[in-house]
Amino acid sequence: MKFEKVLSKELGNTFKNSLKMAYISTDSGGYISKNENLFNFITLNSINKFVLKKALLGTAIYKFGDFDEKIALISGIHGNELPPQIASLLLFEELLNVNLKCCVYLIPFASPFASMNNTRRFDSKDLNRSAFIEGSLSNEILNGIGTLNVKAIADFHATARNSNPGNESIFCSRVPTGESFKIAQHISNKSGSELIENEKAGFPFDGAIEDESNLRGIPAITCEVVSPFGNIKIGSVERSFIQMKSFLSYFSI
């Protein structure tokens, strides 16, 4: 990936922190505005318009600040899990001006095409069960982040009441990366989200960004808030945003 500096004129403002971006994939672009259930919750300021425009061309990853320590946040792995994608836009704006102590990478829309179509799948694949499949978009995302030498990854989702897990929670594992548990415990304490611990990454499910990252030695967690698939429950965006902020606070941001 080649990161390029985002010109301030593109956003209409100058900001405290530097901003660069790159594309992990240019095969996954989509018109977020076509998903009314998602688009109607987006405030059309200059920043959000900029992010939506970049999503037309594919999966964009944004870099805030320049530090040796690096972390990454992802939302939209499931395009029909909407609250974290809105929360990522809120976080995007905040990261431009907060005091950073490490470099933050943010992927607001992991699969813009899936978000556009309000679907869980992209290229016929469930992206949170196929991160180990070479050529899948989630595999490309994980490979791309893997080149950045990040200390941890947080993947943000939404769950319906009648699905798995069906409640607000943080998934983690102790093996092979014990820090996955420590990060999840911190977020749980800060946010009140239930801690769900698996002893070993890749069990009972494999192919998730979290599991495959942990198996590669990069501590990772999955955060879930409650909202019907394809819709946004009142308060769910705010809950996802709290989870994101709690992850950042583990790294003193």
N, C-alpha and C positions, 0 to 999 in steps of 0.2 A: 504494500500500500504506500502511496505517496501522499503525505499530508501537505496541504497548501494553506497558506494564511488566508483567512476570510477578511476581505476588505471591509472597513467600517462603513463605507458608503452603501454596501449591500444591505446592511441592517438599519441604516439611518441614524446610528448613534456611535459614540465611542465608549468603550467599556474598560473596567479596571483590569480584567484578565485577558490574556491573548486567546484567540480562538483560531483553530485550524481544523480542517476537515479532509476526509478521504472517503472513497467508496470501497466497500468490501465486495459488493456485487453490483453490476449494472444490468442484471437480468431480472431484478425483483421490483422495479419501480411501479408506482401506482398513484392514482389520483385520490388522495385521502378525502377530498371534498365529495366524492361520490358516495361515501358512507355517511349518510346523514346522521345516524346514531352517534357517530364519532365527531363528525365535523361541526355539528350544532353545539358542541361543548367547547370548541376552540375559539378563543378570543383572537380576532384577526388583527393583531398588532404587527409591526414590522418584523419582529423576531420570528413569530409563528408563521407568517407568510413566507419568510426565507426558508424555514425548515420544511414546510410543505412543498415549496418549489424544488428543493433538493431531493425530496422523496420521489419526485417524478422520475428521476434517473436511476434510482436503485437504493440499496441499503447504505446509508451514510453513517459514518462514525465521526464524532466531534471530539476534539482535544482542547481541554481548558487548562491553561497554565503550562509552565515548563518546569518540572521538578524531576528528580531522579526516582522518587517513589511514585507509583502509578496504580490506579484502580480503575475498574470498568463497571458500568451499569447498562443493562439491556432491558428494553420493553418491546412488546409486540411480536415476540416469538410465535405466539398464537394471535393471529390478526383479529379474532373476534373477542379477545379479552381487552376491553377498551380502557378501563380506568388507569392502568399504568402508563398508557401511551399519552393520555392527557397530563398525568402527573409528571411525565418526562419533559413535557413542554414547560411546565411550571419550573421544574428544576433547571432546565436549560437557561432560562432567563436569570435565575438566581445565581448560577455558577459564573455568569459573566461579571458579577460584582462582589461576590463574597471573598473573604480572605482565605485563600487556598494554601494548604501546607503540603499538598501532593498534586500530581497531575491527575485529572479526572477525564476518562473517556466515556462518552455517552452515545448510545444508539437509541434514539427515540422510537423509531419504527424499523424493527428488524426485517419485516417483510411488508413493505408498503403495498404490494399487490394484494396480499392476503388481507391487509387492513382495509383496503379499498372495497374488497368483496365481502368483508365481514365474515371471514372463514378461518377455520383453525389450520387449514392446510395450505401448503404452497408446493407446486409441482408434484401434486398427489401425495406429498409426505407430511406427516405430523412432525413439525420441526423440533418438538421437544421429545421425540423418540428416535430421531435420526441423526443426531450430532456426530455419531461414529461412522456414518455412511459417507464415504468419499464422494464429493461432488454435490452433496445436499447443501442447502443454503446455511443451515445451522452449523454444519461442518466447516463451511467457508468462514462463517462468523467466528467460530472458535479458533480456527487456524489463524485468522487475521489478528485476533486479540492475542493469540499465543506468541506472535512475533513482537509484541509491545513490551514484554517483560513486566506485566502487571502483577501486583501482589495479591489481588483478590478480584472476584467477579460476583456481581449480584444480578440475578435475573428476576424480573418482576412480572407477575401474572395476576389473573382474576379467576375465581372459582365460583360456580353456581352452587346453590344449597344442596342440590341432589346429585352432585358430582364428587370427584375425589380431589382435594380433601373435604370440600364443602364448608369449610370455615376458615377464618382469617388465620394464617399460619406462616411459619418459617421452616423450610426444609433444610436439613444439613446432614452431614455424616462425620464420623470420627476417623475413619480409615479410608484413604491413606493420608489425608491432610486434616490434622486435628484442629487447625485454626478455623475450619468450616464451622465446627461446633461453637467455638468461642465467638465468632462473628454473629452467628444466629442467636446465641444466648444474649449477646449485647442488644441486638435489635428487638428481641422478645421483651427484654427488661425495659427498654425505652418505649416501645410501641404498645405493649400489652398483647401482641400477637402470640398465638400458641406456638411453642417450640416442638417441632416434629423431628426427632433424631433417628437416622438410620445408622446402624453400626458401620456399614461398609458402603462406599459409593458404588452405584450401579445395581443396587438391590433395594427394593423389589423391582424397580424399573431401570432400564438402561436407555441410552440415547438422549438423555436430557442434557442440556447445557451444563447444569450444575454438576451432574454425575461425571460427565466426560471431562469437565475441567478439573474436578478433584482427582480423577484417575490420572490426569496429566501432571498432577502436583501443584495446581493452582487452586488455592482455597476458593470455594464458591458456595453460594446459598441461593435458594429460591424463595421469593416472598409472594404470598397469595393474599388478596383481599376478596371480599364477597361481592359479587355482582352477576346478574344473569348474563350468559353468553350473548354477545351481540348488542348488549345494552349497558347503560351506566346507572347503577343504583345511587341514589342520593347519599353523599358522604363517602362513597368508595374512592373517589379521586383523592380526597383529602387523606384517607387512610393509607393509600399507596404512597402518597407524598411523604407522609410521616415515616413510613418504612424506609424510603429512600434517604431521608434526612438522618434516620437512625444508623443506616449503613455508613453514611459519610462521617457521622460522629465517632464511629469506631476508629477512624483514622484522623480524629481531631479536626474535622472540618465542620 
